[in-house]
Amino acid sequence: MKVEGAWSYPAPPARVWARLLDAEALRSCIPGCKSLDATGPDAWDATLSVGAGPIRGTYTGKVAIVEKDEPSGYTLRIEGKGAPGFVKGTARVTLTPEGDGTRVTVDADGQVGGTVAAVGQRMLGGVARQLMGQFFDCLKAGL
């Protein structure tokens, strides 16, 4: 499943970069985040409570930031599992100067399995875009 998006921020790339790597900002902006505990530099164990339509559940997993190119971008690697199934994927996050601000683009690719994939496959792209939008809009509010 491919998901893409772009957001504009009223701040220079260095400031947006810092916000994207701030653990407290991530914890408060990730939709459904119950916990985000550091396990190393740029790596966390996470617990999320999210769902697609009637299929809701709690997922536990790992999040890591790899291939960092400060302040131009990084790759986010995620994997999680819960009663409704599993999710695994990567997202390339790119920061580009845009006037006095920054444009953040995301190109994500993920796989899902289990009940959530079997029942909610048609809804998953829309739900993923909605959750991604909530996350990036929340980050913008803190700049």
PyMOL commands that set and color helices and strands:
alter all, ss='L'
color gray80, all
select helices_A, chain A and resi 13-21+23-29+115-141
alter helices_A, ss='H'
color red, helices_A
select strands_A, chain A and resi 2-9+33-40+43-52+55-69+73-82+85-98+101-113
alter strands_A, ss='S'
color yellow, strands_A
deselect
rebuild
show_as cartoon
